[in-house]
Amino acid sequence: MTGTGGMTGDRSAGAGRPLPIALLIPGQGAQHPRMAASLYGTVPSFTRTMDEAFELMGPRGPHVRAQWLAERPPPEFDDVTVAQPLLYAVGYALGRTLVDRCGRPDALLGHSAGEMVAGALADVFDFADGMRLMMERLPELAATEPGGMLAVAASVRDVEPLLGEDVHLAAVNAPRQLLLAGAEAPLRRAMSRLRADGRTVRRVPARQAFHSPLVEAASAQAGDRWTGVTLRPPAVRLYSAYDAAPLTAERACDPSFWIGQPARTVRFAGALDRLLDDGDHLLVETGPGQSLTMLARRHPRVAAGRSQVIAMSPDRRGDGAERDAVRSATERVLTRR
């Protein structure tokens, strides 16, 4: 994923020095109808990657493509069998578009399924292998007990009374931005209790209890398919949202690290802290929506103006807005002012 211009810059953000570039890649829950679809057929790099992705999906490819392009897709759109391959494809296609125009980034940080995108962009595994492995694990994940996830404006300490065998801490996105996961009935009870306590809470577009023990057996069952996949040390500094630290070569090349991800807690807040502790960056969200952009804007180093954040997708939907967002982000990366 080398480029002619290159994004690499001085890791310190002194006066007149360009900020190094870090890509932020969202995962499950960031999907929305026709996400980045207006780029298809108008941006060559994006189009080529999406065509490759649908071909790699095999017999499911035309079905997933039709759901992606539909103005009003059915509820299945939020199911793991559609949302995850699309998020992997769109995230990688946007990342490749930026890399092809601007060169290699300095760092990568993915959230949930976005870490698979980061792994592919960092050349830990081939994009094709990543898509095959994702498609092959979908039946097991889809067959898990029906459930979902809640986004809660609270601290870990605030929700501790709710956590246990039925409700699990799925993600720590910011000090007071959490995701909880569980089966349907316990999740409904948790939502009622949180609202009764005056907490802001909403359902996340997910039909499975990701990042909880409810998907652990399914993740392990799909693990044998990693046999024979070539894993390499990251070619780009890759921060893991599961470890809240840079991914070591040993860890990246361990199949069990990737196999267990759907059942592990995402610690995005800690990973972003570590990334920005290692140096100020221009953060670029390369995926649908601006969920990670909104989280990053609240980070003290961004709020103070030391680091900055932009998004490759607009905060509103619309064909022109999507193309404008890509153009604006690309220009900003190239100038890094």
TIFI-821328 format. One record per residue (C-alpha): residue in one letter; x, z, y. Coordinates in steps of 0.1 Angstrom, whole numbers. Example, Ala and Ser with C-alpha at 12.3 -4.5 7.8 and 13.67 -1.06 7.14 Angstrom:
BEGIN
MILO:A:123:78:-45
MILO:S:137:71:-11
This chain:
BEGIN
MILO:M:0:0:0
MILO:T:28:-9:23
MILO:G:21:-26:56
MILO:T:41:-45:82
MILO:G:36:-23:111
MILO:G:36:11:95
MILO:M:18:42:108
MILO:T:47:65:102
MILO:G:58:84:133
MILO:D:76:116:144
MILO:R:58:146:127
MILO:S:60:166:159
MILO:A:36:157:187
MILO:G:59:160:217
MILO:A:53:143:250
MILO:G:54:106:245
MILO:R:57:108:207
MILO:P:30:92:186
MILO:L:10:114:164
MILO:P:14:108:127
MILO:I:-17:95:109
MILO:A:-36:114:83
MILO:L:-67:99:66
MILO:L:-97:121:58
MILO:I:-119:108:30
MILO:P:-154:122:23
MILO:G:-171:126:-11
MILO:Q:-205:133:-26
MILO:G:-231:140:0
MILO:A:-217:116:26
MILO:Q:-235:86:12
MILO:H:-263:69:31
MILO:P:-282:36:27
MILO:R:-262:5:35
MILO:M:-231:26:44
MILO:A:-205:2:58
MILO:A:-226:-27:45
MILO:S:-223:-48:77
MILO:L:-186:-51:71
MILO:Y:-193:-69:38
MILO:G:-188:-106:45
MILO:T:-174:-100:80
MILO:V:-142:-81:73
MILO:P:-121:-99:47
MILO:S:-101:-70:34
MILO:F:-132:-48:30
MILO:T:-151:-76:14
MILO:R:-124:-84:-12
MILO:T:-121:-48:-22
MILO:M:-159:-43:-25
MILO:D:-162:-75:-47
MILO:E:-134:-62:-69
MILO:A:-151:-28:-71
MILO:F:-184:-43:-83
MILO:E:-166:-64:-108
MILO:L:-148:-33:-121
MILO:M:-182:-15:-125
MILO:G:-190:-40:-153
MILO:P:-227:-44:-162
MILO:R:-237:-17:-137
MILO:G:-220:-36:-108
MILO:P:-250:-58:-97
MILO:H:-274:-28:-99
MILO:V:-251:-6:-78
MILO:R:-245:-34:-53
MILO:A:-283:-40:-49
MILO:Q:-288:-3:-43
MILO:W:-260:-3:-17
MILO:L:-275:-33:2
MILO:A:-312:-21:1
MILO:E:-327:-9:33
MILO:R:-347:17:14
MILO:P:-330:25:-19
MILO:P:-348:45:-45
MILO:P:-340:82:-51
MILO:E:-315:72:-77
MILO:F:-292:62:-49
MILO:D:-282:99:-46
MILO:D:-276:103:-83
MILO:V:-240:105:-95
MILO:T:-243:71:-113
MILO:V:-248:53:-80
MILO:A:-234:75:-53
MILO:Q:-200:83:-68
MILO:P:-188:47:-76
MILO:L:-201:36:-42
MILO:L:-183:64:-24
MILO:Y:-151:56:-43
MILO:A:-154:18:-35
MILO:V:-164:22:2
MILO:G:-138:49:9
MILO:Y:-110:29:-7
MILO:A:-122:-4:10
MILO:L:-122:13:44
MILO:G:-88:28:37
MILO:R:-74:-5:25
MILO:T:-87:-22:56
MILO:L:-69:3:79
MILO:V:-37:1:58
MILO:D:-37:-37:58
MILO:R:-40:-38:96
MILO:C:-18:-8:105
MILO:G:4:1:76
MILO:R:9:32:54
MILO:P:-5:65:67
MILO:D:16:96:68
MILO:A:-8:118:49
MILO:L:-41:118:29
MILO:L:-67:144:24
MILO:G:-99:138:4
MILO:H:-130:159:-1
MILO:S:-145:161:-36
MILO:A:-147:125:-50
MILO:G:-127:115:-19
MILO:E:-97:130:-36
MILO:M:-100:102:-62
MILO:V:-99:77:-33
MILO:A:-68:95:-19
MILO:G:-51:93:-53
MILO:A:-57:56:-54
MILO:L:-45:50:-18
MILO:A:-14:71:-26
MILO:D:-7:50:-57
MILO:V:-10:79:-81
MILO:F:-31:56:-102
MILO:D:-44:21:-97
MILO:F:-77:15:-80
MILO:A:-89:-3:-111
MILO:D:-80:27:-133
MILO:G:-97:51:-109
MILO:M:-129:30:-110
MILO:R:-129:28:-148
MILO:L:-124:65:-152
MILO:M:-151:73:-127
MILO:M:-176:49:-144
MILO:E:-168:63:-179
MILO:R:-175:99:-169
MILO:L:-208:92:-152
MILO:P:-230:94:-183
MILO:E:-217:129:-191
MILO:L:-221:141:-156
MILO:A:-256:126:-152
MILO:A:-267:144:-184
MILO:T:-259:178:-170
MILO:E:-287:203:-162
MILO:P:-307:191:-131
MILO:G:-295:209:-100
MILO:G:-279:203:-67
MILO:M:-261:217:-37
MILO:L:-268:236:-5
MILO:A:-250:234:28
MILO:V:-249:268:44
MILO:A:-237:280:78
MILO:A:-222:313:66
MILO:S:-189:328:55
MILO:V:-179:334:19
MILO:R:-185:371:25
MILO:D:-220:365:37
MILO:V:-230:347:5
MILO:E:-212:369:-20
MILO:P:-245:387:-30
MILO:L:-259:354:-41
MILO:L:-229:343:-62
MILO:G:-229:349:-99
MILO:E:-239:332:-131
MILO:D:-266:310:-115
MILO:V:-253:301:-80
MILO:H:-217:291:-74
MILO:L:-193:286:-45
MILO:A:-188:248:-45
MILO:A:-169:242:-13
MILO:V:-154:260:17
MILO:N:-154:233:44
MILO:A:-148:256:74
MILO:P:-148:294:79
MILO:R:-186:293:83
MILO:Q:-195:260:65
MILO:L:-200:263:28
MILO:L:-215:245:-1
MILO:L:-233:263:-29
MILO:A:-242:247:-63
MILO:G:-265:256:-91
MILO:A:-294:246:-113
MILO:E:-327:237:-96
MILO:A:-346:270:-99
MILO:P:-317:293:-89
MILO:L:-309:270:-60
MILO:R:-344:271:-47
MILO:R:-344:309:-49
MILO:A:-311:310:-30
MILO:M:-324:287:-3
MILO:S:-354:310:2
MILO:R:-333:341:4
MILO:L:-309:325:29
MILO:R:-337:313:51
MILO:A:-352:347:50
MILO:D:-319:361:62
MILO:G:-319:337:91
MILO:R:-292:314:77
MILO:T:-292:277:85
MILO:V:-293:259:51
MILO:R:-302:224:39
MILO:R:-301:204:7
MILO:V:-271:181:2
MILO:P:-279:146:-12
MILO:A:-267:154:-48
MILO:R:-287:157:-80
MILO:Q:-261:175:-100
MILO:A:-244:209:-94
MILO:F:-210:196:-86
MILO:H:-180:219:-83
MILO:S:-196:245:-105
MILO:P:-193:255:-142
MILO:L:-225:235:-149
MILO:V:-204:203:-149
MILO:E:-173:218:-166
MILO:A:-182:207:-202
MILO:A:-191:172:-190
MILO:S:-158:168:-171
MILO:A:-138:180:-201
MILO:Q:-157:157:-225
MILO:A:-147:127:-203
MILO:G:-111:138:-202
MILO:D:-99:118:-233
MILO:R:-103:86:-213
MILO:W:-73:95:-191
MILO:T:-51:89:-222
MILO:G:-28:60:-215
MILO:V:-35:59:-177
MILO:T:-2:56:-157
MILO:L:1:85:-132
MILO:R:28:84:-106
MILO:P:40:108:-79
MILO:P:22:102:-46
MILO:A:38:75:-25
MILO:V:22:92:6
MILO:R:20:130:12
MILO:L:-13:139:-4
MILO:Y:-30:172:4
MILO:S:-53:184:-24
MILO:A:-86:200:-13
MILO:Y:-86:218:-47
MILO:D:-52:234:-43
MILO:A:-53:236:-4
MILO:A:-17:224:-5
MILO:P:3:192:-8
MILO:L:1:177:-43
MILO:T:34:180:-62
MILO:A:47:152:-83
MILO:E:42:173:-114
MILO:R:6:182:-105
MILO:A:-3:146:-96
MILO:C:10:133:-130
MILO:D:-10:159:-150
MILO:P:-42:144:-163
MILO:S:-59:178:-165
MILO:F:-57:181:-127
MILO:W:-79:151:-122
MILO:I:-101:158:-153
MILO:G:-112:192:-140
MILO:Q:-120:182:-104
MILO:P:-158:179:-107
MILO:A:-161:215:-118
MILO:R:-136:231:-93
MILO:T:-143:246:-59
MILO:V:-133:224:-30
MILO:R:-112:243:-4
MILO:F:-112:216:23
MILO:A:-108:242:51
MILO:G:-76:256:36
MILO:A:-62:221:29
MILO:L:-69:210:66
MILO:D:-52:242:78
MILO:R:-21:234:57
MILO:L:-20:198:69
MILO:L:-21:207:105
MILO:D:2:237:100
MILO:D:27:211:88
MILO:G:24:192:120
MILO:D:-1:178:145
MILO:H:-18:145:134
MILO:L:-42:119:145
MILO:L:-69:124:118
MILO:V:-89:93:108
MILO:E:-120:97:87
MILO:T:-121:67:64
MILO:G:-155:69:47
MILO:P:-192:67:55
MILO:G:-205:90:83
MILO:Q:-186:116:103
MILO:S:-190:148:82
MILO:L:-152:155:80
MILO:T:-148:144:117
MILO:M:-173:171:127
MILO:L:-155:197:107
MILO:A:-121:187:120
MILO:R:-133:188:157
MILO:R:-139:225:153
MILO:H:-104:232:140
MILO:P:-84:252:166
MILO:R:-55:227:168
MILO:V:-80:198:174
MILO:A:-101:218:199
MILO:A:-69:226:218
MILO:G:-60:189:220
MILO:R:-28:192:199
MILO:S:-43:171:170
MILO:Q:-70:145:174
MILO:V:-97:130:152
MILO:I:-115:97:151
MILO:A:-138:80:125
MILO:M:-140:45:110
MILO:S:-178:48:107
MILO:P:-202:54:136
MILO:D:-224:84:141
MILO:R:-254:62:141
MILO:R:-263:33:118
MILO:G:-263:-3:128
MILO:D:-244:-34:120
MILO:G:-227:-37:154
MILO:A:-219:0:156
MILO:E:-201:-2:122
MILO:R:-179:-31:132
MILO:D:-172:-15:166
MILO:A:-162:17:149
MILO:V:-137:-1:127
MILO:R:-122:-21:156
MILO:S:-120:10:178
MILO:A:-103:31:151
MILO:T:-78:4:142
MILO:E:-68:0:179
MILO:R:-64:37:183
MILO:V:-42:39:152
MILO:L:-21:10:164
MILO:T:-16:26:199
MILO:R:-18:63:189
MILO:R:-21:74:226
